[in-house]
Amino acid sequence: MNIKAYIKKVGSRAKEASAKIATATSDQKNIFLVKLAEILINHTDDIIEINKKDVGNAIKKNADDAFIDRLTFNFASIKLMADGLIKVSKLNDLIGQISNKKRMPSGIEVAQMRVPLGVIGMIYESRPNVTIDAAALAIKSGNSIILRGGSESIHTNNYLALLINESLIFANLPEAGVQIIENTDRAAVTEMITLTKFIDVIIPRGGKSLIHKITSEAKIPVIKHLDGNCHIYIDEYADIDQAITITDNAKTQRLGTCNTLESLVVNSKNAASFLPVLKKIFDAKFIEIRGCDRTKECIPGITSATDEDFYEEYLGPIISCKIVDSIEEAIHHINKYSSAHTESIITKNNDSATKFIREIDSSSVMINTSTRFADGFEYGLGAEIGISTDKFHARGPVGLEGLTSLKYIVFGSGQIRT
Amino acid sequence: MNIKAYIKKVGSRAKEASAKIATATSDQKNIFLVKLAEILINHTDDIIEINKKDVGNAIKKNADDAFIDRLTFNFASIKLMADGLIKVSKLNDLIGQISNKKRMPSGIEVAQMRVPLGVIGMIYESRPNVTIDAAALAIKSGNSIILRGGSESIHTNNYLALLINESLIFANLPEAGVQIIENTDRAAVTEMITLTKFIDVIIPRGGKSLIHKITSEAKIPVIKHLDGNCHIYIDEYADIDQAITITDNAKTQRLGTCNTLESLVVNSKNAASFLPVLKKIFDAKFIEIRGCDRTKECIPGITSATDEDFYEEYLGPIISCKIVDSIEEAIHHINKYSSAHTESIITKNNDSATKFIREIDSSSVMINTSTRFADGFEYGLGAEIGISTDKFHARGPVGLEGLTSLKYIVFGSGQIRT
């Protein structure tokens, strides 16, 4: 079968299965999740054995350490996945919930019911834990899912597919509810993102070039997780000790995550009290500061920040810095250069905080805390399939609710329109 | 200036204006709406005079009556627009509303704030009342808007643009908050729907071919109003009198609207008591029934319904009819042929009603009432910019809320991530 026909068949099966999963009971969905957790634990040795094949191939191809790290399973990471499944099984089932019920003057009662999106197409790198996490969230939210992981994880994913299928059958759910694309050809991605007839949403996770390719070629709505060029603004009215602690945490707690601080904006009134102290801490941690001309006057010897620096998501030991004279200038700078992921203001002034919250156009806007908190678990969503930098549909960390929609339901007793 | 540069400039101005409109006060937005209502009334004669030019040109080009009707302004229709503006000014301002506030174990407080989408691109036919309605909803919901109406209404739209601008200036809002594309070239549409840098959402209203072109070529999220192939299912447990009244209303109250009934599904147990009565009523109103073989046995002499008939949105005096033996068969038939707009069940049985509501995959699902109620005003939204047949973002009638998004806001007091 050629790729086009193969993907179409997968899509058609997923669509058919989605109707059954949409009306499955909460019990059925939770039985699936708990069974899969049990099976993963019982098959830990086999999973690790098969995973070694993928890891071995990746090493032969000289993949870098971070890549190998994301690809590799061990006892701890399999236990973590199983625990995650149990956690998802304990979350509320949103499907079928009725809200906003009101009686209209015509006599009809109008409400909204939470329903699944239908079929999710997930495209991601060689991180086989995503296979389990995404399958769990899709089924719990009443959707079916088509998973297209990186080709380097194909043996692991194919084996996980068997375990997932076994769990679906155990819960009396259709096997086609979770399907893994067995074809490693890139053309499979192109087919998926244009299969409007059967797929309702595409969720890409991966590098910038993959996301750009998908968003520019997709004919299906995309929930995209783009870069996180996150800012902290040290306001005129900041508590400097707090500013130091939070800036240090936001930049250095983990360097490579999307909610890591990448750019600092400092009010000129605080530059002299803040920047030299921060520089000492960052020097000790080998974090390089690249600054505007005024930053360079304040902490001499640093490199100049170019326009490209201000647009950059470093994901590494570098941070850009800009000195401004007002909160207006700070907001303008951030809205211009930010990727609209997460920004935080450090201030004791209520007006500054309110202005910042209202006027910053990002998916998360914070006061006096670390950008590292932008996360589905820290926000109490109980799960996260990604962090959306779109405004349309889900914005910010996306949990179960982002995988659902609302339909209107109308209760009448014979009313007609006049 | 070529079209590409022109649309880019319009988009850039709209984006800049959107930041100011997003933070405008409710008073400012309402002053704009009330002022525009006043100006429309004061300029009624001028509007009608200029509109005559467009109408005259359209008549010369042999446009049909329905087209001329939609294009033509008169005293009543201008008064209706002005009244609509006053109504929108009285709706709640959603922007800045904070919801779902909760304190997390880390000590941070997480909430969501309602924010505008940013820049709306509206593409529509020669219905100049949409120019006013869409501008009103966009500004009230804190967005800026770019309006691209049909070329046959260009003189009317350009004059309305002057009146809108005058009202924006009066309310101290940026003029670029509402811009009308003065270029009637079709290429302007192509440029708009790919201007991802400046436009956040495209809302097309018009014929099927326009919507298909836009959804297949757009690089920007689209809220689309596709066809309404609406169904009523006469359940085994229907009240036959109610079924007749509702079916008659849903089909004949207005023939050409998207929530008009286009296809009937009848449980075989009720076919003999229901269909002959309905046929008499429809005969008297010159509504043609096209049916499946079993329908033809029940009411002889009618034309056969083909597969194409079941997919068809007639928007005219024809209805298709299918006889089924069970609610399962009805749901399967509807989910297959429907455009997922609006479907209603007529039943006295609670199990049938619940099953239908849960399993029909459409934007509105109704019990014992007419599909004609699927409408933003009848649902209490206070306004309507279209009816979305998408599942992503807004679904069903779209009012002010559909033109907004939620961003996360986080209140901390120095918390860092550990």
Interface residues (C-beta under 8 A of the other chain):
Chain A: A19 A22 T23 G96 K102 M104 S106 I108 V110 M113 V115 L117 G118 D200 V201 T215 S216 K219 P221 D239 Q242 T245 I246 N249 A250 Q253 N335 S344 I357 R358 E359 D361 S362 S363 S364 V365 M366 I367 N368 T369 S370 R372 F373 A374 E378 Y379 G380 D390 K391 F392 H393 R395 G396 P397 S405 L406 K407 Y408 I409 V410 F411 G412 S413 G414 Q415 I416 R417 T418
Chain B: A19 A22 T23 G96 K102 M104 S106 I108 V110 M113 V115 L117 G118 D200 V201 T215 S216 K219 P221 D239 Q242 T245 I246 N249 A250 Q253 N335 S344 I357 R358 E359 D361 S362 S363 S364 V365 M366 I367 N368 T369 S370 R372 F373 A374 E378 Y379 G380 D390 K391 F392 H393 R395 G396 P397 S405 L406 K407 Y408 I409 V410 F411 G412 S413 G414 Q415 I416 R417 T418
